[in-house]
Amino acid sequence: MDELPDGTEEMPAGDEEDAEMTLQNMMEELLEAKKKPSAGLSKKQKSTIAKKAAAGKDIGKKGKGFEKIASKAAEKYGSKERGQAVAAAAMWKSAAKKAK
């Protein structure tokens, strides 16, 4: 590493790019985490809800069931997978709201 006039050390070109990419990746992960519908739930809460949902048990939400939401979303977005993703987001969002 070379020393600059202000006393700091210059990073080699490859290391500087790697540091910027790492920082950028960390920022993207942070922003993505804030966007997740399950934001605000602890890992244990998420695990409990996921286990109940997978077993087909009541996860505490009144109203339409997961399958109804998934089928309507599948019609709207054109695929079964996308419908399930929309229903899962609604489930997590509801659970996060209930946890607060």
C-alpha positions in Angstrom: 0.0 0.0 0.0 1.2 3.5 -0.8 1.0 6.4 1.7 -0.8 9.5 0.6 0.3 13.1 1.4 -2.4 13.3 4.1 -1.0 10.3 6.0 -3.6 7.8 4.9 -2.8 4.7 3.0 -4.1 4.1 -0.5 -5.8 0.8 -1.2 -4.9 -1.1 -4.3 -7.5 -0.8 -7.0 -9.0 -4.2 -6.6 -9.4 -3.9 -2.8 -11.1 -0.6 -3.1 -13.7 -2.0 -5.6 -14.2 -5.0 -3.3 -14.8 -2.7 -0.3 -17.3 -0.6 -2.3 -19.1 -3.8 -3.5 -19.3 -5.2 0.0 -20.7 -1.9 1.4 -23.2 -1.8 -1.5 -24.2 -5.4 -0.8 -24.7 -4.6 2.8 -26.9 -1.6 2.0 -29.0 -3.6 -0.4 -29.5 -6.3 2.1 -30.5 -3.7 4.7 -33.0 -2.1 2.3 -34.4 -5.5 1.3 -34.8 -6.5 5.0 -36.9 -3.4 5.5 -39.1 -4.3 2.6 -39.9 -7.9 3.8 -43.4 -8.3 5.1 -42.0 -10.2 8.1 -39.9 -7.3 9.2 -40.3 -6.7 12.9 -40.7 -10.3 13.9 -38.0 -12.2 15.7 -36.5 -15.4 14.2 -38.4 -17.5 16.8 -41.7 -15.8 15.9 -41.1 -16.4 12.2 -40.3 -20.0 12.8 -43.4 -20.6 14.9 -45.7 -19.0 12.3 -44.1 -20.9 9.4 -44.5 -24.2 11.3 -48.2 -23.5 12.0 -48.9 -22.4 8.4 -47.2 -25.5 7.0 -49.2 -27.7 9.2 -52.4 -26.0 8.1 -53.2 -24.7 11.6 -54.8 -21.3 12.4 -52.1 -18.6 12.4 -54.4 -16.0 14.1 -55.8 -14.2 11.1 -59.5 -13.8 10.7 -61.1 -13.7 7.3 -60.0 -15.2 4.0 -57.7 -18.2 4.1 -54.3 -18.5 2.5 -55.6 -20.7 -0.4 -58.4 -18.2 -1.3 -55.9 -15.3 -1.4 -53.4 -17.4 -3.4 -56.0 -18.4 -6.0 -57.3 -14.9 -6.5 -53.7 -13.5 -6.8 -52.8 -16.4 -9.2 -55.7 -15.3 -11.5 -54.6 -11.7 -11.3 -50.8 -12.3 -11.8 -51.0 -15.3 -14.1 -49.1 -18.0 -12.1 -49.7 -20.2 -9.1 -46.3 -19.4 -7.7 -46.8 -15.6 -7.8 -50.2 -16.1 -6.2 -48.6 -18.0 -3.3 -46.0 -15.3 -2.9 -48.7 -12.6 -2.7 -50.6 -14.7 -0.1 -47.4 -15.3 1.9 -46.6 -11.6 1.9 -50.1 -10.9 3.2 -49.7 -13.6 5.9 -46.4 -12.2 7.1 -47.6 -8.6 7.0 -50.6 -9.5 9.1 -48.4 -11.4 11.6 -46.0 -8.5 11.9 -48.8 -6.1 12.5 -50.3 -8.4 15.2 -46.9 -8.8 16.9 -46.6 -5.0 17.4 
